């Protein structure tokens, strides 16, 4: 620590601010803080509002059913296209070089 550091520390401890904030300073600061918190809370509520929809059993069962049948349809379409490709390759194996992978 430099000897000048002690002088600086003592000067900083003695220093007093002479500037007073304006008349509406505190009110302005708190209103900006409240506005920022309300925006943050509203964004978070919008983000998770869909979770609250699943609290209704009818909506939850409907969503699960749609997801199940959607997965079955997509899986079936994929399996069918794979089986068709295998069948066509069994008929003409030379086509294998032209098929996309």
C-alpha distance (Angstrom), angle and dihedral (degrees) to the residues before:
residue distance angle dihedral
X1 . . .
X2 3.80 . .
X3 3.80 120.7 .
X4 3.81 87.7 -120.5
X5 3.82 89.8 60.2
X6 3.81 91.1 67.6
X7 3.80 90.7 51.4
X8 3.79 90.4 49.7
X9 3.82 92.3 48.3
X10 3.78 92.0 51.6
X11 3.80 91.5 47.8
X12 3.80 91.4 50.5
X13 3.81 91.4 49.8
X14 3.80 91.5 52.1
X15 3.82 95.3 46.4
X16 3.81 117.9 108.1
X17 3.81 125.4 -169.2
X18 3.80 112.4 -119.4
X19 3.83 96.1 -171.3
X20 3.79 117.7 99.2
X21 3.83 118.5 -158.5
X22 3.80 118.7 -113.1
X23 3.79 123.5 -92.3
X24 3.80 97.0 -94.2
X25 3.80 98.1 32.1
X26 3.81 98.8 109.4
X27 3.81 92.8 41.9
X28 3.82 90.3 50.1
X29 3.81 93.3 49.3
X30 3.81 93.7 48.9
X31 3.80 92.9 46.2
X32 3.82 90.3 53.4
X33 3.81 90.7 48.4
X34 3.81 91.8 49.9
X35 3.82 91.6 47.3
X36 3.81 91.5 51.4
X37 3.82 92.0 48.4
X38 3.80 92.7 48.9
X39 3.82 91.1 50.3
X40 3.81 90.4 49.9
X41 3.80 92.2 48.2
X42 3.82 92.7 47.7
X43 3.81 91.7 50.7
X44 3.78 91.6 49.7
X45 3.80 91.5 47.9
X46 3.80 91.1 51.2
X47 3.79 90.6 48.4
X48 3.79 93.9 54.9
X49 3.80 99.7 32.3
X50 3.81 90.8 102.7
X51 3.81 89.5 60.8
X52 3.79 89.9 60.6
X53 3.79 89.9 54.6
X54 3.81 89.6 64.4
X55 3.80 90.1 60.3
X56 3.80 85.5 80.8
X57 3.85 105.4 82.7
X58 3.82 93.5 -146.3
X59 3.79 92.3 55.7
X60 3.81 92.6 44.5
X61 3.83 93.3 50.3
X62 3.81 91.6 45.2
X63 3.81 92.1 50.8
X64 3.81 92.1 47.5
X65 3.81 91.1 48.7
X66 3.80 92.5 49.3
X67 3.80 91.0 48.4
X68 3.81 91.4 49.5
X69 3.80 95.2 48.9
X70 3.79 91.7 42.2
X71 3.80 89.9 54.1
X72 3.79 91.2 47.5
X73 3.82 91.8 50.7
X74 3.78 94.2 47.4
X75 3.80 92.3 45.0
X76 3.80 91.3 48.0
X77 3.79 92.8 49.9
X78 3.79 90.8 49.6
X79 3.81 92.7 47.7
X80 3.79 91.8 47.2
X81 3.80 92.7 51.9
X82 3.81 90.0 47.9
X83 3.80 91.8 50.0
X84 3.79 92.2 47.4
X85 3.78 90.1 51.2
X86 3.79 91.7 51.0
X87 3.81 91.1 48.3
X88 3.81 92.3 50.6
X89 3.80 90.7 48.1
X90 3.79 89.8 51.8
X91 3.81 89.4 55.3
X92 3.80 96.5 46.6
X93 3.83 114.8 11.0
X94 3.81 92.6 -177.9
X95 3.83 88.8 72.4
X96 3.82 90.0 69.0
X97 3.82 91.2 86.1
X98 3.82 92.0 57.6
X99 3.82 98.0 46.8
X100 3.82 118.7 100.4
X101 3.78 115.2 -114.0
